[in-house]
Amino acid sequence: MRSKWLRALGWVLAGTIAIGALLSMWDVQYDEGLRAHPIATEGTVTDVYINGFGGDPTVDYRYRVGDQTFTGSGNAQLNQGGALAQKNGDNVHIKYAAAKPWVSCTCNPAVESGLWGLVLVLPLAFLIFATVWDRRHPQVPPVALSQ
């Protein structure tokens, strides 16, 4: 009975961690084009807010590349004081992908890595493997030897 509760708790925890990990891997800061050829520029802050209930401080910004204007959002980690130190109209340091100028972040993509997401998916992978293994290799109860 205890084993079933532990396994259920493990599934819930691993599933929750895996969902967060997958969402983080889809984040724009892990875009290969951005990591391979980032172009530094400045954008203009258009809004500063807390992203969701208990969420992260975030800035919305717009920036120009040639004749086109793009928008983005991020935590302004490249600026002194982060997002909450910014005001509408301030400049925010950003990086955008040379091949895809619509992909940008307020991060340093050279040091950001999507590997954390992969590491966080490992508990779910372990539980799936353990469950499949247990079903294919059931434990045989010990046989009492009679004297």
C-alpha positions in Angstrom: 0.0 0.0 0.0 2.8 2.4 0.9 4.5 1.7 -2.3 1.5 2.7 -4.3 1.2 6.0 -2.5 4.9 6.7 -3.0 4.6 5.9 -6.7 1.5 8.1 -7.1 3.3 11.0 -5.3 6.3 10.4 -7.6 4.1 10.5 -10.7 2.5 13.8 -9.6 5.9 15.4 -8.7 7.6 14.2 -11.8 4.7 15.2 -14.0 4.7 18.7 -12.6 8.4 19.1 -12.9 8.3 17.7 -16.5 5.6 20.1 -17.6 7.6 23.1 -16.2 10.7 21.7 -17.9 9.0 21.4 -21.3 7.6 24.9 -21.0 11.0 26.3 -20.2 12.6 24.4 -23.2 10.0 26.1 -25.5 11.0 29.5 -24.1 12.4 31.9 -26.8 15.7 32.3 -25.0 16.6 28.7 -26.0 16.1 29.4 -29.7 19.2 28.1 -31.6 19.2 31.1 -34.0 19.3 33.5 -31.1 22.0 31.5 -29.3 24.1 31.1 -32.5 24.0 34.7 -33.8 22.7 37.2 -31.2 22.6 40.9 -32.2 22.7 43.3 -29.3 20.5 46.4 -29.5 18.2 48.5 -27.3 14.5 48.4 -27.2 12.0 50.9 -25.6 10.1 49.8 -22.6 6.3 49.9 -23.2 5.1 48.3 -20.0 6.4 47.0 -16.6 4.3 44.5 -14.7 4.3 41.3 -12.6 3.6 38.4 -14.9 0.7 36.5 -13.3 -0.2 36.1 -9.6 3.1 35.8 -7.7 4.9 35.9 -11.1 8.1 37.4 -12.3 8.8 41.1 -12.9 8.5 41.6 -16.6 9.0 44.4 -19.2 7.3 44.6 -22.6 9.4 46.4 -25.2 9.6 47.3 -28.8 12.7 47.5 -31.0 13.5 48.2 -34.6 15.5 46.2 -37.1 15.8 48.1 -40.4 12.3 49.4 -41.3 10.4 46.9 -39.1 9.3 47.2 -35.5 9.1 44.1 -33.3 7.9 43.6 -29.8 9.0 41.3 -27.0 9.0 40.8 -23.2 11.4 39.6 -20.6 12.9 40.2 -17.2 15.4 42.9 -18.3 18.2 41.0 -16.6 20.7 42.8 -18.8 19.7 46.1 -17.3 20.8 47.4 -13.9 18.1 46.6 -11.4 16.1 44.3 -13.6 12.5 44.8 -14.7 11.2 46.7 -11.7 13.8 49.4 -12.1 12.6 50.2 -15.6 9.9 52.8 -16.5 7.9 53.2 -19.7 10.1 54.9 -22.3 13.4 53.6 -20.8 15.9 51.8 -22.9 16.2 48.1 -22.3 19.1 46.0 -23.5 18.0 43.1 -25.7 19.4 40.6 -28.1 17.7 39.3 -31.2 18.5 36.5 -33.6 20.3 37.7 -36.8 18.3 35.3 -39.0 15.0 35.8 -37.2 14.8 39.4 -35.9 11.4 38.7 -34.4 13.0 36.4 -31.9 14.5 38.4 -29.0 15.2 38.2 -25.3 16.5 40.4 -22.4 18.9 37.6 -21.6 22.4 36.6 -22.6 21.6 33.7 -24.9 25.3 32.6 -25.1 25.1 31.4 -21.5 21.5 30.4 -21.4 20.9 26.7 -21.9 17.9 24.5 -22.5 19.7 21.6 -20.8 18.1 22.4 -17.5 14.8 21.5 -19.0 16.2 18.1 -20.2 17.6 17.5 -16.7 14.3 18.2 -15.1 12.5 15.7 -17.4 14.7 12.9 -16.1 12.5 12.1 -13.0 9.5 11.5 -15.3 11.7 9.3 -17.6 12.9 7.3 -14.6 9.3 6.7 -13.4 8.2 5.6 -16.8 11.1 3.2 -17.0 10.6 1.9 -13.5 6.9 1.3 -14.2 7.5 -0.5 -17.5 10.2 -2.6 -15.9 8.0 -3.6 -12.9 5.2 -4.7 -15.3 7.5 -6.7 -17.5 9.4 -8.2 -14.6 6.9 -8.9 -11.8 8.4 -9.8 -8.5 7.9 -13.4 -7.5 6.9 -13.8 -3.9 9.4 -15.9 -1.9 8.5 -19.5 -1.5 8.6 -20.9 2.0 10.6 -24.0 2.2 9.0 -26.8 4.2 11.0 -29.0 6.4 
